[in-house]
Amino acid sequence: MAVTRIRRLPPELANQIAAGEVVERPASVVKELVENALDAGARRVAVTMEFGGKKLIVVEDDGEGMTREDAELAIERHATSKIRSATDLAAIRTLGFRGEALPSIASVSRFRLRTRRRGDLSGTEIRVEAGAVTDVRECGAPEGTRVEVAELFFNLPARRKFLKADTAEAAQISRLVTQLALGYPEIGFVLRSGQRLLIEAPPAGSLEERFYQIYGDRPDLVVVRKEAAGISVRGFVAALAETGPVRGPQHVFVNGRIVRDRTITHAIQQAYSVATIKERSPEVHLFIELPADRVDVNVHPTKAEVRFLDQGLVHEVLRRAVIDALGATAAPELVLAPIAPSLTPSTSPLPLGFGRTGGGQDAAGLSSTTWRAGSPGATQGPAPTGAWPGAVSTGSGEGLPGEGLPAAATAANPSVADLIRPMVPLGQFRNTFIIAVDDEGIAIIDQHVAHERILFEQFSEKLTGEALESQRMLTPLVLELSAGEHQTLLGHREALVRFGFEIEDFGGTAVRVEAVPAILDLTRCDEVLRAVASDLDGLAPGAGIDEILRQMAATMACHAAVKANDPLTREKMQYLLDELRRTAHSSVCPHGRPVVLRLTRREIEKNFERI
């Protein structure tokens, strides 16, 4: 058997192998060339493509440019101006640094570089075909650099056939240029496909201005701003009230570099899971800044992966930043200006329970409400009926701001009690939706979804430190379950105890229920336990106790909340509005359903052609 000798690969072949990692598709070429332009201090970058970049890619910039010597070195492997020694790798501040991009691109295309350094009288042109330099000459050129990449993968037909359709490759380039334009608002970007202008983003004064240039007005996104422990997070994320797809684009930058990172993705998902158990991969545009020596970008040739020195700290700061942003705008439609004196509801003890008694209802299905107007002779509304257990009495009934609020809530948030009056409930529509008003518009609130959100937050808060209050049954209840339900409930007995359930195996597939949560209607114990078993069974194997408790909190909140078709007194409606104002993430229920539909005063006036 012949012995295979080790040989040094020819430079052309080595470049082609390297190109397999660096140059995946036309968008990879654009990324590397634009990043070089940004590192060169460009203020304007123009990208042109033909046939999705397969036939031609041109990237022009007005950066520093290069001398002839630098231009010739730029197309050699591992030649770079970005680093000088191994110590530089510990704190990389440029987008490029490997010295692999240009030779890799030139090895799989017909490559042309024209460049002129600022202040020089003439420029340099270099032509390369399949990695071999064919021409180097002096030429006239504007200051900056122009790179043409023609017939990508012409010498690697196996690679070329794996490229997608022209439209798909063009879409990738468009998305990339959009990302880069977002990340560098101070730079002007232009993208053309042939003669067609796709993107034109002149230099902007701020991220917000650039965002508006590209996306226009996006009320479905909320602003993220946070600085902590030397880490800055800013950008935009999908609001919880988003009614569109649960999946959207995720643009994440770390020190100006587009990255894909599991730590960041997990932090975003956890932030949203605080508010909803609905699986979602929300639209995000986030820009993270931290000291260069606290992040390693030398992980992969594409430079799209990073490694953080303190992964846990980055995760927590980012998670907290998104949670704060979502919470700050959780219920913007319900935290409103003080109500005018001319429209003030009568006050009464606020209900805290879950009874089904309610007020009167007209033939149209709109519950009646008695108003105490600010004029002489106005009548006081009737005393509340069917007040929910646990109501807190205010005693005066004068309708002052904050009066009738639960004592704990008032003490914890005096600004609500002192400054902001709750929205005024007009009544119910079809015993399902609360109609409420203030000076700024009308809101339609799904009473079940709103109460479910409130209870979920209350359960979650209590479970952080203790178990829910339980009530022992005078006569233990024996439930016959399916084999799966039986196994699931007994397997999660610890979590059930935290919620106030006490159950034990009663032989076969039956369980005996000794105690239930105090909040639970005893007549619905069977229904709730079966629902809990079903939802827990749907969790991923190995789910932690926190995830189990969160799922149970969502299930319990759903079953304990008031239902559609439940008539409510005005006092019960007011209670829901007041609690919703104090509830984080109150625009959606734990399962992702919207809580409120808002019609602003401006929208009303516009529809009536007053503006």
Number of C-alpha atoms within 10 A of each C-alpha: 3 4 5 6 6 6 6 7 9 8 15 17 13 16 24 23 14 19 22 14 14 21 24 15 22 24 23 18 23 24 20 20 27 23 16 21 26 22 17 18 15 21 17 20 23 19 23 22 25 17 15 26 27 25 18 21 26 22 23 23 28 23 23 20 27 22 17 21 9 16 21 17 16 20 25 19 18 15 18 17 13 17 18 10 8 7 9 13 17 15 15 20 19 17 20 24 23 17 19 23 29 26 28 27 30 30 29 28 24 23 27 21 23 27 31 28 22 17 9 12 12 17 24 24 22 21 18 22 19 24 25 16 16 12 11 17 11 14 15 13 17 20 22 23 29 24 21 20 26 22 16 27 26 17 16 14 10 10 15 16 10 10 16 13 13 14 12 12 18 21 14 17 25 20 14 18 23 21 18 21 27 30 24 18 21 18 21 19 24 20 22 17 20 15 9 10 11 12 19 16 20 17 18 19 11 12 18 14 14 23 22 13 19 15 9 10 10 11 9 15 20 20 20 22 17 17 15 14 9 10 16 20 23 19 23 23 22 24 24 27 23 18 12 8 10 15 13 13 11 16 23 22 22 23 20 17 23 21 18 17 15 13 17 20 16 13 22 24 16 19 20 23 18 16 25 23 17 14 13 16 17 20 20 22 22 24 23 20 18 17 13 17 15 15 20 17 27 17 11 11 16 20 20 16 18 20 15 18 12 10 13 12 14 23 20 17 20 30 20 19 24 30 23 19 22 28 19 15 19 26 23 13 20 22 19 18 14 14 19 11 12 11 15 20 25 22 23 26 24 27 26 18 17 20 18 16 15 19 18 14 18 8 6 8 15 20 23 15 19 15 18 19 16 12 9 7 8 11 12 14 15 12 12 17 14 18 23 18 13 12 17 16 16 17 11 12 14 14 17 14 17 21 22 27 25 22 15 9 15 16 12 10 13 13 12 20 21 13 13 17 22 29 27 24 25 21 26 29 19 16 20 22 25 27 23 22 20 22 15 14 17 21 22 19 26 23 27 25 29 29 27 29 32 24 23 27 24 14 21 18 11 14 18 10 9 10 17 19 15 18 16 15 13 8 9 13 16 16 18 16 18 14 11 12 21 19 15 18 24 16 13 15 15 14 19 23 18 19 24 20 24 21 21 14 15 13 9 11 15 17 21 16 22 17 20 24 22 15 17 19 14 16 8 11 18 15 11 19 21 18 17 21 23 16 16 22 15 9 13 10 7 8 10 10 12 13 16 18 22 21 22 23 23 25 23 23 26 22 20 21 22 22 19 14 15 18 27 28 24 29 28 27 24 27 23 22 24 24 20 23 23 17 20 21 30 32 31 25 29 30 19 21 19 19 24 23 15 16 15 17 14 13 14 14 11 11 10 9 8 9 9
